[in-house]
Amino acid sequence: MKKIMTIAVLGSLFVASSLYAAEAAKIVDINAKVADPARISKEDLGNKKVVGEEVLGLRKTTLFKEDVKPVASKFDRPAPGTAPKFERAYVNAPPMIPHSVEGLLPITKDNNQCLGCHMPDVAKGVGATPIPPSHFTNYRPTTVLKNGELVKEGKKVGIQKGDMGNVGDIKLAKVKKLDHLYQGRFNCSQCHAPQANVQTAVANTFKSDGLTDEFKSHSNLVNMMDDGVK
């Protein structure tokens, strides 16, 4: 019985891996309609001689109307392993979640199902986006309580000569590379979020500089963390 269950599970994983790998080559730009030139021109208030209250806010109706309901949002996405990836909004932007998160939330330190597919040693095999090196790095200053005094990066925090007067004086903490996921990054959904199939309230003229085909699906954030700081 155990052998049959094992074969079934492995078969399911193989199918999911194959589907994921097949779809991985397709990167979907979920912001394409938002930045449509025709829509931007239509919504541009600078093109209008008279601007009514119906177009000033996100509600698109008179300010005196009280029964306005929010747009219904649907988060019914394909299961993990079957959805095409979403193009990043800008260089090194956290990629949004293209698949369903049913049963995956909430994420805790002790229960994070995202790691099952997105750890670097697994991701390539199943076609998932690997967790980047920046998430295996501790950039925070080393902080300890020594002899009843707060010490950051080897310096006592205080007002005496030689003390660190302000923790903001630390421009660049010593980078500590880890062989495991840094626990300050355990809450994936703090930056990565599922997307609803709904039209935005307004158009968007934002365009990212340097968003090449490579950076639409990959990150080099670990190489840019101290950019402009040193």
Contacts in CASP RR format, 6 or more apart in sequence:
PFRMAT RR
TARGET T0000
AUTHOR 0000-0000-0000
METHOD contacts of the structure
MODEL  1
MKKIMTIAVLGSLFVASSLYAAEAAKIVDINAKVADPARISKEDLGNKKV
VGEEVLGLRKTTLFKEDVKPVASKFDRPAPGTAPKFERAYVNAPPMIPHS
VEGLLPITKDNNQCLGCHMPDVAKGVGATPIPPSHFTNYRPTTVLKNGEL
VKEGKKVGIQKGDMGNVGDIKLAKVKKLDHLYQGRFNCSQCHAPQANVQT
AVANTFKSDGLTDEFKSHSNLVNMMDDGVK
13 126 0 8 1.000
16 79 0 8 1.000
16 80 0 8 1.000
16 81 0 8 1.000
16 82 0 8 1.000
16 126 0 8 1.000
17 81 0 8 1.000
17 125 0 8 1.000
17 126 0 8 1.000
17 127 0 8 1.000
19 81 0 8 1.000
19 82 0 8 1.000
20 80 0 8 1.000
20 81 0 8 1.000
20 82 0 8 1.000
20 126 0 8 1.000
20 127 0 8 1.000
20 128 0 8 1.000
21 125 0 8 1.000
21 126 0 8 1.000
21 127 0 8 1.000
23 81 0 8 1.000
23 82 0 8 1.000
23 83 0 8 1.000
23 84 0 8 1.000
23 85 0 8 1.000
24 84 0 8 1.000
24 85 0 8 1.000
24 127 0 8 1.000
26 84 0 8 1.000
26 85 0 8 1.000
27 84 0 8 1.000
27 85 0 8 1.000
27 86 0 8 1.000
27 87 0 8 1.000
27 216 0 8 1.000
27 217 0 8 1.000
28 84 0 8 1.000
28 85 0 8 1.000
28 86 0 8 1.000
28 87 0 8 1.000
28 98 0 8 1.000
29 86 0 8 1.000
29 87 0 8 1.000
30 86 0 8 1.000
30 87 0 8 1.000
30 96 0 8 1.000
30 195 0 8 1.000
31 87 0 8 1.000
31 89 0 8 1.000
31 204 0 8 1.000
33 39 0 8 1.000
33 199 0 8 1.000
34 200 0 8 1.000
34 203 0 8 1.000
34 204 0 8 1.000
35 203 0 8 1.000
35 204 0 8 1.000
35 205 0 8 1.000
35 206 0 8 1.000
35 207 0 8 1.000
36 203 0 8 1.000
39 203 0 8 1.000
40 203 0 8 1.000
40 204 0 8 1.000
40 205 0 8 1.000
41 47 0 8 1.000
43 55 0 8 1.000
43 202 0 8 1.000
43 203 0 8 1.000
45 51 0 8 1.000
45 55 0 8 1.000
48 55 0 8 1.000
53 62 0 8 1.000
53 63 0 8 1.000
54 60 0 8 1.000
54 61 0 8 1.000
54 62 0 8 1.000
58 201 0 8 1.000
58 202 0 8 1.000
59 65 0 8 1.000
59 68 0 8 1.000
60 201 0 8 1.000
61 68 0 8 1.000
71 198 0 8 1.000
71 199 0 8 1.000
71 201 0 8 1.000
72 198 0 8 1.000
73 196 0 8 1.000
73 197 0 8 1.000
73 198 0 8 1.000
74 196 0 8 1.000
74 197 0 8 1.000
74 198 0 8 1.000
75 100 0 8 1.000
75 101 0 8 1.000
75 194 0 8 1.000
75 195 0 8 1.000
75 196 0 8 1.000
75 197 0 8 1.000
76 100 0 8 1.000
76 197 0 8 1.000
77 83 0 8 1.000
77 97 0 8 1.000
77 98 0 8 1.000
77 99 0 8 1.000
77 100 0 8 1.000
77 101 0 8 1.000
77 194 0 8 1.000
77 195 0 8 1.000
78 98 0 8 1.000
78 99 0 8 1.000
78 100 0 8 1.000
79 99 0 8 1.000
79 100 0 8 1.000
80 99 0 8 1.000
80 100 0 8 1.000
80 104 0 8 1.000
80 117 0 8 1.000
80 128 0 8 1.000
81 99 0 8 1.000
81 117 0 8 1.000
81 126 0 8 1.000
81 127 0 8 1.000
81 128 0 8 1.000
82 99 0 8 1.000
83 98 0 8 1.000
83 99 0 8 1.000
83 100 0 8 1.000
84 98 0 8 1.000
85 95 0 8 1.000
85 98 0 8 1.000
85 129 0 8 1.000
85 217 0 8 1.000
86 95 0 8 1.000
86 96 0 8 1.000
86 98 0 8 1.000
86 195 0 8 1.000
87 216 0 8 1.000
87 217 0 8 1.000
88 94 0 8 1.000
88 95 0 8 1.000
88 211 0 8 1.000
88 215 0 8 1.000
88 216 0 8 1.000
88 217 0 8 1.000
88 219 0 8 1.000
89 96 0 8 1.000
89 206 0 8 1.000
89 208 0 8 1.000
90 206 0 8 1.000
90 208 0 8 1.000
90 211 0 8 1.000
91 208 0 8 1.000
91 209 0 8 1.000
91 210 0 8 1.000
91 211 0 8 1.000
91 215 0 8 1.000
92 215 0 8 1.000
92 219 0 8 1.000
92 220 0 8 1.000
92 221 0 8 1.000
92 224 0 8 1.000
93 208 0 8 1.000
94 191 0 8 1.000
94 192 0 8 1.000
95 129 0 8 1.000
95 192 0 8 1.000
95 217 0 8 1.000
96 192 0 8 1.000
96 193 0 8 1.000
96 194 0 8 1.000
96 195 0 8 1.000
97 189 0 8 1.000
97 192 0 8 1.000
97 193 0 8 1.000
97 194 0 8 1.000
97 195 0 8 1.000
98 195 0 8 1.000
100 194 0 8 1.000
101 189 0 8 1.000
101 194 0 8 1.000
103 113 0 8 1.000
104 113 0 8 1.000
104 114 0 8 1.000
105 189 0 8 1.000
106 189 0 8 1.000
107 113 0 8 1.000
107 114 0 8 1.000
107 186 0 8 1.000
107 187 0 8 1.000
107 188 0 8 1.000
107 189 0 8 1.000
108 186 0 8 1.000
109 183 0 8 1.000
109 186 0 8 1.000
112 186 0 8 1.000
112 188 0 8 1.000
114 188 0 8 1.000
115 131 0 8 1.000
115 181 0 8 1.000
116 122 0 8 1.000
117 123 0 8 1.000
117 126 0 8 1.000
117 128 0 8 1.000
118 128 0 8 1.000
118 129 0 8 1.000
118 130 0 8 1.000
118 131 0 8 1.000
119 130 0 8 1.000
119 131 0 8 1.000
119 181 0 8 1.000
120 130 0 8 1.000
120 131 0 8 1.000
122 128 0 8 1.000
123 129 0 8 1.000
123 130 0 8 1.000
123 131 0 8 1.000
124 130 0 8 1.000
129 217 0 8 1.000
131 181 0 8 1.000
132 219 0 8 1.000
132 221 0 8 1.000
132 222 0 8 1.000
133 177 0 8 1.000
133 222 0 8 1.000
134 219 0 8 1.000
134 221 0 8 1.000
134 222 0 8 1.000
134 225 0 8 1.000
135 181 0 8 1.000
135 182 0 8 1.000
135 185 0 8 1.000
136 177 0 8 1.000
136 178 0 8 1.000
136 179 0 8 1.000
136 180 0 8 1.000
136 181 0 8 1.000
136 182 0 8 1.000
137 175 0 8 1.000
137 176 0 8 1.000
137 177 0 8 1.000
137 178 0 8 1.000
137 182 0 8 1.000
137 222 0 8 1.000
137 225 0 8 1.000
138 175 0 8 1.000
138 176 0 8 1.000
138 178 0 8 1.000
138 182 0 8 1.000
139 173 0 8 1.000
139 175 0 8 1.000
139 176 0 8 1.000
139 225 0 8 1.000
140 173 0 8 1.000
141 152 0 8 1.000
141 153 0 8 1.000
141 167 0 8 1.000
141 170 0 8 1.000
141 173 0 8 1.000
141 174 0 8 1.000
142 152 0 8 1.000
142 153 0 8 1.000
142 154 0 8 1.000
142 173 0 8 1.000
142 174 0 8 1.000
142 176 0 8 1.000
143 150 0 8 1.000
143 151 0 8 1.000
143 152 0 8 1.000
144 151 0 8 1.000
145 151 0 8 1.000
146 156 0 8 1.000
149 156 0 8 1.000
149 157 0 8 1.000
150 156 0 8 1.000
150 157 0 8 1.000
150 158 0 8 1.000
151 157 0 8 1.000
152 164 0 8 1.000
152 167 0 8 1.000
152 170 0 8 1.000
153 164 0 8 1.000
153 170 0 8 1.000
153 173 0 8 1.000
153 174 0 8 1.000
155 162 0 8 1.000
155 163 0 8 1.000
155 164 0 8 1.000
156 162 0 8 1.000
156 163 0 8 1.000
156 164 0 8 1.000
157 163 0 8 1.000
157 164 0 8 1.000
157 165 0 8 1.000
157 167 0 8 1.000
158 164 0 8 1.000
158 165 0 8 1.000
159 165 0 8 1.000
164 170 0 8 1.000
171 229 0 8 1.000
171 230 0 8 1.000
172 226 0 8 1.000
172 229 0 8 1.000
172 230 0 8 1.000
175 225 0 8 1.000
END
